[in-house]
Amino acid sequence: MVFSSNFFLLYFLPLFLLAYYAAPRSWKNAVILCFSLFFYAWGAPVFIFTLLAVVVIDFYLVKKMDEAKEAHKKIYVLASVVVNVGLLAYFKYANFFVDNINGLFAAIGWNTVPWIRIALPIGISFFTFESLTYTIDVYRGVHKPLRKLSDYLLYIIMFPKLIAGPIVRFAEIAGQIDSREREQWETRDHVLTGLYRFIIGLSKKVLIANVMATEADRIFAIPSAELSMGLAWLGIVAYSFQIYYGYSDMALGIGRMMGFRFPENFNNPYISQSITEFWRRWHMTLGRWMRDYLYIPLGGNRVSKRRMYMNLWLVFLLSGLWHGAAWNFIIWGAFHGLFLILDRLFLLKLYARIGKVPSVLLTYLIVLTGWVFFRAENLQQAGAYLRAMYTFNGVQETVYAGPELIFFMFLAVFFAFFGMWKGVEAWQDDLLNNEARPRSYKYLFVPMLILLVLCLAYTTGAHFNPFIYFRF
């Protein structure tokens, strides 16, 4: 079920909010859990039982680990990690592994391995990482395990964050599961804050990202021999905005309406002045997860420079693989890992010398180049697309942009880069975190209502509503 679909907007979300606010305080978590189970079963009815089985196993393994003697704790944590990583490896990477083995066998003349392809459960990458954080943090003593299975199930399967993140660590919301303010009238300001955040995210997704997706898909479908340089650049710029706009805002908005404060996931990433800064602003919950559960355990910055560079590169190889089981995702991760190393070697000094605007433009150029690997169906297409971007291939094709594309491209560029102006980021932080601010939200009611109506009109009349995070 997609947040920007008519079924979600007109039926699921209104019914959920009605049930949630009408329920007694002691039943509100049960309402979230029931609707979350329905939400997941709607999109993956076959896999809901697999998810529930793994959650139950994980819950009791961690409970036993907490009760065990110190010498036996590692056995339980290892078992939990094996269950979660094994689940992810089987469902997400088995096809990739067998395809590569069969490709190798075919090249040397051997018989290929017969294989029935495995379907990918939605959201598996997100809930696997959240399960691992729960296990590892309990083992490290960051927090105590939950007493009730229903609370753990709620943490894992809560529908706003289930299919597109953010990756929420249990320690970040542990206190909110039981002790958040839950009464509608006690939290009406937070409800408005969440509702407006959701509508803004929905508008970004429906009115900007979908338009960008239409153009990106059209251009990436053009045969490489017919792709001009101008079209190639237009396509990848459109894709960079398609993948950025809307998703986390909707999740954070719904969470806020329920009284949950999920961590921010994006912070004006396209105004970054280096790839190092980009990864402090882009998919921040994934970056922090990779840092705390992979990079630091591998030694972090405490090892030799050569080892540190290798650790960085390895972590981003794995980050690419986390996004998708294909070589182009692995290359994308390696590409970003390379530039993180180059930042430390000399690029950060170069950026400091050339100034803010050139640094932002150069970083965005690097990010766009990386997005080609991320968007392309395979390495062959990625290579051909990059050649079209960076060489004058002689293809003569007029780059036509209609009024709708020009208008929404302008909005996309403006909102992606307006954080460069002095004071804008401070204003954004105040808008998100200042508790006195919701009182002024009554003035936003009419604009938000107009945006919501526009989004509903668009989703009703359009048949194109991609949700690319299903790939992960």
C-alpha positions as CSV (number, residue, x, y, z in Angstrom):
1,M,0.0,0.0,0.0
2,V,1.5,3.3,-1.1
3,F,1.0,6.5,1.0
4,S,0.1,8.5,-2.1
5,S,-2.6,6.1,-3.3
6,N,-6.3,6.9,-3.1
7,F,-7.0,3.8,-1.0
8,F,-4.5,5.0,1.6
9,L,-5.6,8.6,1.5
10,L,-9.4,8.2,1.4
11,Y,-9.9,5.0,3.3
12,F,-7.0,3.6,5.3
13,L,-5.6,6.7,6.9
14,P,-8.9,8.4,7.8
15,L,-10.2,5.1,9.3
16,F,-7.0,4.6,11.2
17,L,-7.0,8.2,12.6
18,L,-10.7,7.9,13.6
19,A,-10.1,4.6,15.4
20,Y,-6.9,5.8,17.0
21,Y,-8.3,9.0,18.5
22,A,-11.6,7.3,19.5
23,A,-9.8,4.4,21.3
24,P,-9.2,4.6,25.1
25,R,-5.6,5.3,26.1
26,S,-4.8,1.7,26.9
27,W,-6.0,0.5,23.5
28,K,-4.2,3.0,21.2
29,N,-1.1,0.9,20.7
30,A,-3.3,-2.1,19.8
31,V,-5.0,0.1,17.2
32,I,-1.7,1.0,15.6
33,L,-0.6,-2.7,15.7
34,C,-3.8,-4.0,14.1
35,F,-3.7,-1.4,11.3
36,S,0.0,-2.0,10.8
37,L,-0.6,-5.8,10.4
38,F,-3.4,-5.0,7.9
39,F,-1.1,-2.6,6.1
40,Y,1.7,-5.1,5.6
41,A,-0.7,-8.0,4.8
42,W,-2.3,-5.8,2.1
43,G,1.0,-5.5,0.2
44,A,2.6,-8.9,1.1
45,P,0.0,-11.4,2.4
46,V,2.3,-14.4,1.9
47,F,5.1,-12.9,3.9
48,I,3.2,-11.5,6.9
49,F,3.5,-14.9,8.6
50,T,7.3,-15.1,8.0
51,L,7.6,-11.6,9.5
52,L,5.6,-12.5,12.5
53,A,7.6,-15.7,13.1
54,V,10.9,-13.9,12.9
55,V,9.7,-11.2,15.3
56,V,8.5,-13.8,17.9
57,I,11.8,-15.7,17.6
58,D,13.8,-12.5,18.0
59,F,11.8,-11.3,20.9
60,Y,12.4,-14.4,23.0
61,L,16.0,-14.8,21.9
62,V,16.7,-11.3,23.2
63,K,14.7,-11.9,26.4
64,K,16.7,-15.1,27.0
65,M,20.0,-13.2,26.3
66,D,19.2,-10.6,28.9
67,E,18.5,-13.2,31.5
68,A,21.5,-15.4,30.6
69,K,24.9,-15.4,32.3
70,E,27.6,-13.3,30.7
71,A,29.3,-16.3,29.2
72,H,26.1,-17.3,27.4
73,K,25.0,-13.9,26.1
74,K,27.0,-14.1,22.9
75,I,25.3,-17.3,21.9
76,Y,21.9,-15.6,22.0
77,V,23.1,-12.5,20.2
78,L,24.8,-14.6,17.6
79,A,21.6,-16.6,17.1
80,S,19.5,-13.4,16.7
81,V,22.0,-11.9,14.2
82,V,22.1,-15.2,12.2
83,V,18.2,-15.3,12.0
84,N,17.9,-11.7,10.8
85,V,20.9,-11.6,8.4
86,G,20.0,-15.1,7.1
87,L,16.4,-13.9,6.4
88,L,17.7,-10.9,4.5
89,A,20.3,-12.9,2.7
90,Y,17.8,-15.5,1.5
91,F,15.0,-13.3,0.4
92,K,17.1,-10.4,-1.0
93,Y,20.3,-11.9,-2.2
94,A,19.7,-15.6,-3.1
95,N,18.5,-14.7,-6.7
96,F,21.5,-12.4,-7.2
97,F,23.9,-15.1,-6.0
98,V,22.4,-17.9,-8.1
99,D,22.3,-15.6,-11.2
100,N,26.0,-14.8,-10.9
101,I,26.9,-18.5,-10.3
102,N,24.8,-19.5,-13.3
103,G,26.5,-16.8,-15.4
104,L,29.9,-18.1,-14.4
105,F,28.9,-21.7,-15.1
106,A,27.5,-20.8,-18.5
107,A,30.7,-19.0,-19.4
108,I,32.8,-22.1,-18.7
109,G,30.4,-24.5,-20.3
110,W,28.9,-26.1,-17.1
111,N,25.3,-26.9,-16.4
112,T,23.4,-24.1,-14.7
113,V,21.8,-24.5,-11.3
114,P,18.0,-24.9,-11.5
115,W,16.3,-22.2,-9.4
116,I,12.8,-20.9,-8.7
117,R,13.1,-17.2,-8.2
118,I,12.3,-15.8,-4.7
119,A,9.9,-12.9,-4.3
120,L,11.2,-9.9,-2.2
121,P,9.2,-9.1,0.9
122,I,8.5,-5.4,1.1
123,G,10.4,-3.4,3.7
124,I,12.7,-6.3,4.6
125,S,15.8,-4.2,4.6
126,F,14.3,-1.7,7.0
127,F,12.8,-4.1,9.6
128,T,15.9,-6.3,9.5
129,F,18.1,-3.4,10.4
130,E,15.7,-2.3,13.2
131,S,15.7,-5.9,14.6
132,L,19.4,-5.9,14.6
133,T,19.6,-2.6,16.5
134,Y,17.3,-3.9,19.2
135,T,19.3,-7.1,19.7
136,I,22.7,-5.4,19.7
137,D,21.6,-2.5,21.9
138,V,20.2,-4.8,24.5
139,Y,23.4,-6.8,24.4
140,R,25.5,-3.6,24.8
141,G,23.3,-2.5,27.7
142,V,21.9,0.5,25.9
143,H,18.4,-0.4,27.1
144,K,16.5,-3.2,28.7
145,P,14.4,-5.6,26.6
146,L,10.7,-5.0,26.2
147,R,8.4,-7.0,28.6
148,K,5.6,-7.5,26.1
149,L,5.8,-9.1,22.7
150,S,3.1,-6.8,21.4
151,D,5.3,-3.8,22.1
152,Y,8.2,-5.3,20.2
153,L,5.9,-6.2,17.3
154,L,4.6,-2.6,17.3
155,Y,8.2,-1.2,17.1
156,I,9.1,-3.5,14.2
157,I,5.9,-3.3,12.1
158,M,4.6,0.3,12.8
159,F,3.3,1.1,9.3
160,P,4.5,4.7,8.8
161,K,8.2,3.6,8.8
162,L,7.8,0.1,7.5
163,I,8.4,0.3,3.8
164,A,10.5,3.5,3.3
165,G,12.1,4.3,6.7
166,P,13.5,6.1,8.5
167,I,15.5,3.4,10.2
168,V,14.4,4.0,13.8
169,R,16.5,2.6,16.6
170,F,14.6,1.1,19.5
171,A,16.4,3.4,22.0
172,E,15.0,6.4,20.1
173,I,11.4,5.6,20.6
174,A,11.5,3.2,23.6
175,G,10.0,5.7,26.0
176,Q,7.3,6.8,23.5
177,I,5.8,3.3,23.1
178,D,4.4,3.5,26.7
179,S,4.7,7.0,28.0
180,R,4.0,9.4,25.1
181,E,1.0,11.7,25.4
182,R,-1.8,10.0,23.7
183,E,-5.0,12.0,24.2
184,Q,-6.2,13.8,21.1
185,W,-6.8,17.1,22.9
186,E,-3.5,17.0,24.8
187,T,-1.6,16.7,21.6
188,R,-3.7,18.7,19.1
189,D,-0.8,20.9,18.3
190,H,1.3,17.8,17.5
191,V,-1.6,16.4,15.4
192,L,-1.6,19.6,13.3
193,T,2.1,19.5,13.0
194,G,2.0,15.9,11.8
195,L,-0.9,16.5,9.5
196,Y,0.8,19.5,7.8
197,R,4.1,17.6,7.6
198,F,2.3,14.7,5.9
199,I,0.5,17.0,3.4
200,I,3.8,18.7,2.5
201,G,5.4,15.3,2.0
202,L,2.5,14.1,-0.1
203,S,2.6,17.3,-2.2
204,K,6.3,16.8,-2.8
205,K,5.7,13.2,-3.8
206,V,2.6,13.7,-6.0
207,L,3.2,17.1,-7.5
208,I,7.0,17.1,-7.9
209,A,8.4,13.5,-7.6
210,N,5.8,11.9,-9.9
211,V,6.4,14.6,-12.6
212,M,10.1,14.0,-12.3
213,A,9.7,10.3,-12.4
214,T,7.7,10.5,-15.7
215,E,10.5,12.4,-17.3
216,A,13.2,10.2,-15.9
217,D,11.5,7.0,-17.0
218,R,10.9,8.4,-20.5
219,I,14.6,9.3,-20.9
220,F,16.0,6.1,-19.4
221,A,13.8,4.1,-21.8
222,I,15.4,5.7,-24.8
223,P,17.9,3.4,-26.5
224,S,21.5,4.5,-25.8
225,A,22.3,5.0,-29.4
226,E,19.5,7.6,-29.7
227,L,20.3,9.4,-26.3
228,S,21.6,12.9,-26.7
229,M,23.8,14.6,-24.1
230,G,21.1,17.1,-23.1
231,L,18.5,14.5,-22.6
232,A,20.8,12.4,-20.5
233,W,21.5,15.3,-18.2
234,L,17.8,16.2,-18.0
235,G,16.9,12.6,-17.1
236,I,19.4,12.2,-14.3
237,V,18.6,15.6,-12.8
238,A,14.9,14.6,-12.8
239,Y,15.7,11.3,-11.1
240,S,17.7,13.1,-8.4
241,F,14.6,14.9,-7.4
242,Q,12.3,11.9,-7.8
243,I,14.3,9.9,-5.3
244,Y,14.5,12.8,-2.9
245,Y,11.1,14.3,-2.5
246,G,8.3,13.2,-0.2
247,Y,8.8,9.8,1.4
248,S,10.3,10.6,4.8
249,D,8.0,13.7,5.3
250,M,4.9,11.5,5.0
251,A,6.3,8.9,7.5
252,L,7.4,11.5,10.0
253,G,4.0,13.3,9.7
254,I,2.0,10.2,10.4
255,G,4.2,9.3,13.3
256,R,3.8,12.8,14.8
257,M,0.0,12.5,14.5
258,M,0.3,9.3,16.7
259,G,2.5,11.1,19.2
260,F,5.8,9.5,17.9
261,R,8.9,11.6,17.1
262,F,10.8,9.6,14.5
263,P,14.4,10.9,13.7
264,E,14.8,13.1,10.7
265,N,16.1,11.3,7.6
266,F,17.0,14.1,5.2
267,N,18.5,17.5,5.8
268,N,18.9,19.5,2.5
269,P,21.4,17.0,1.1
270,Y,21.8,18.7,-2.2
271,I,23.4,21.8,-0.6
272,S,26.3,19.6,0.7
273,Q,29.8,20.9,0.0
274,S,31.4,17.4,-0.1
275,I,30.4,13.8,-0.3
276,T,31.3,13.5,3.4
277,E,28.7,16.2,4.2
278,F,26.2,14.7,1.8
279,W,26.2,11.5,3.9
280,R,25.6,13.6,7.0
281,R,22.5,14.9,5.3
282,W,21.2,12.1,3.0
283,H,19.4,9.1,4.5
284,M,20.8,10.1,7.9
285,T,19.4,7.1,9.8
286,L,21.1,4.7,7.4
287,G,24.4,6.6,7.7
288,R,24.3,6.6,11.5
289,W,23.4,2.8,11.4
290,M,26.4,2.0,9.2
291,R,28.6,4.2,11.3
292,D,27.6,2.7,14.7
293,Y,27.1,-0.9,13.8
294,L,29.7,-1.4,11.1
295,Y,32.3,1.3,10.8
296,I,33.1,1.8,14.5
297,P,33.2,-1.9,15.3
298,L,35.7,-2.3,12.4
299,G,37.9,0.2,14.1
300,G,36.5,3.5,12.9
301,N,39.1,6.3,13.0
302,R,41.2,4.6,15.6
303,V,43.1,2.5,13.1
304,S,45.8,3.3,10.6
305,K,44.8,5.5,7.6
306,R,45.1,2.7,5.2
307,R,42.8,0.5,7.3
308,M,40.4,3.4,7.9
309,Y,40.1,4.0,4.1
310,M,39.5,0.3,3.6
311,N,36.8,0.3,6.3
312,L,35.1,3.3,4.7
313,W,35.1,1.6,1.3
314,L,33.8,-1.7,2.7
315,V,31.0,0.0,4.6
316,F,29.8,1.8,1.5
317,L,30.1,-1.4,-0.6
318,L,27.7,-3.0,1.9
319,S,25.5,0.1,1.9
320,G,25.1,-0.2,-1.8
321,L,24.3,-3.9,-1.5
322,W,21.8,-3.1,1.2
323,H,19.9,-0.9,-1.3
324,G,19.6,-3.6,-3.9
325,A,20.9,-7.0,-5.0
326,A,22.6,-6.0,-8.2
327,W,26.1,-5.0,-9.3
328,N,25.0,-1.5,-10.2
329,F,24.1,-0.9,-6.5
330,I,27.4,-2.3,-5.4
331,I,29.2,0.0,-7.8
332,W,27.2,2.9,-6.5
333,G,28.3,2.2,-3.0
334,A,31.9,1.8,-4.1
335,F,31.7,5.1,-6.0
336,H,30.6,7.0,-2.9
337,G,33.1,5.1,-0.7
338,L,35.8,6.2,-3.2
339,F,34.9,9.9,-2.9
340,L,34.7,9.7,0.9
341,I,38.3,8.6,0.8
342,L,39.2,11.3,-1.8
343,D,37.6,13.8,0.5
344,R,40.1,12.9,3.3
345,L,43.0,12.8,0.9
346,F,42.6,16.1,-0.8
347,L,39.1,17.1,-1.9
348,L,38.1,18.8,1.4
349,K,41.1,21.1,1.1
350,L,40.1,21.8,-2.5
351,Y,36.5,22.6,-1.6
352,A,37.7,25.0,1.1
353,R,39.7,26.9,-1.5
354,I,37.1,27.2,-4.2
355,G,34.2,28.4,-1.9
356,K,30.7,27.3,-1.1
357,V,28.8,27.6,-4.4
358,P,31.4,25.8,-6.6
359,S,31.7,23.1,-3.9
360,V,28.0,22.6,-3.9
361,L,27.8,22.3,-7.7
362,L,30.8,20.0,-7.8
363,T,29.3,17.7,-5.1
364,Y,25.9,17.7,-6.8
365,L,27.7,16.7,-10.1
366,I,29.4,13.8,-8.3
367,V,26.0,12.7,-6.8
368,L,24.3,12.9,-10.2
369,T,27.0,10.6,-11.7
370,G,26.4,8.1,-8.9
371,W,22.7,8.2,-9.4
372,V,23.2,6.8,-12.9
373,F,24.3,3.5,-11.4
374,F,21.4,3.6,-8.9
375,R,18.8,4.2,-11.6
376,A,20.1,2.1,-14.4
377,E,18.7,-1.4,-14.8
378,N,22.2,-2.9,-15.2
379,L,25.9,-1.9,-15.6
380,Q,25.6,-1.9,-19.4
381,Q,22.9,0.7,-19.4
382,A,24.8,2.7,-16.8
383,G,27.9,2.8,-18.9
384,A,26.0,3.8,-22.0
385,Y,24.1,6.5,-20.1
386,L,27.4,8.0,-18.6
387,R,28.9,8.1,-22.1
388,A,25.9,10.0,-23.3
389,M,26.3,12.5,-20.4
390,Y,30.0,13.1,-20.7
391,T,30.6,12.8,-24.4
392,F,29.2,14.6,-27.5
393,N,28.0,11.5,-29.2
394,G,26.6,13.3,-32.2
395,V,23.0,12.5,-31.5
396,Q,20.9,15.4,-32.6
397,E,17.7,15.6,-30.5
398,T,15.8,18.6,-29.3
399,V,15.4,18.7,-25.6
400,Y,11.8,19.7,-25.2
401,A,10.4,20.5,-21.8
402,G,6.7,21.3,-21.6
403,P,5.2,24.0,-19.2
404,E,4.4,21.4,-16.5
405,L,7.9,20.0,-16.5
406,I,9.5,23.5,-16.4
407,F,7.2,24.6,-13.6
408,F,7.8,21.6,-11.4
409,M,11.5,21.4,-12.2
410,F,11.8,25.0,-11.0
411,L,10.0,24.1,-7.7
412,A,12.3,21.0,-7.4
413,V,15.4,23.0,-7.8
414,F,14.3,25.8,-5.6
415,F,13.3,23.6,-2.6
416,A,16.4,21.4,-3.0
417,F,18.8,24.3,-2.9
418,F,17.1,27.2,-1.0
419,G,18.8,26.0,2.1
420,M,22.0,27.6,0.8
421,W,20.6,31.1,1.7
422,K,21.7,32.4,5.1
423,G,19.3,31.7,7.9
424,V,17.1,29.2,6.0
425,E,18.4,26.1,7.8
426,A,18.0,27.8,11.2
427,W,14.4,28.7,10.2
428,Q,13.7,25.1,9.2
429,D,15.1,23.7,12.5
430,D,12.8,26.2,14.4
431,L,9.8,25.1,12.3
432,L,10.4,21.5,13.1
433,N,11.4,21.7,16.8
434,N,9.9,24.9,18.3
435,E,6.9,23.9,20.5
436,A,5.4,27.4,20.4
437,R,5.2,27.3,16.6
438,P,2.0,25.2,16.1
439,R,-0.1,28.0,17.4
440,S,0.5,29.9,14.2
441,Y,-0.6,26.9,12.1
442,K,-4.2,28.1,11.9
443,Y,-3.0,30.4,9.1
444,L,-1.7,27.4,7.1
445,F,-5.1,25.5,7.2
446,V,-6.3,26.9,3.8
447,P,-3.0,26.5,1.9
448,M,-2.7,22.9,3.2
449,L,-6.3,22.1,2.3
450,I,-5.7,23.4,-1.2
451,L,-2.5,21.2,-1.5
452,L,-4.4,18.2,-0.2
453,V,-7.2,18.7,-2.8
454,L,-4.7,19.1,-5.6
455,C,-2.9,15.9,-4.6
456,L,-6.2,13.9,-4.4
457,A,-7.2,15.3,-7.8
458,Y,-3.8,14.3,-9.3
459,T,-3.8,10.7,-7.8
460,T,-7.4,10.2,-9.0
461,G,-6.7,11.3,-12.5
462,A,-3.2,9.8,-12.9
463,H,-2.3,6.2,-13.3
464,F,1.4,6.7,-12.7
465,N,2.4,6.7,-9.0
466,P,5.7,5.0,-8.6
467,F,7.1,4.2,-5.1
468,I,10.8,3.3,-5.8
469,Y,11.6,2.4,-2.2
470,F,9.8,-0.9,-2.8
471,R,13.0,-1.9,-4.5
472,F,14.9,-1.8,-1.3
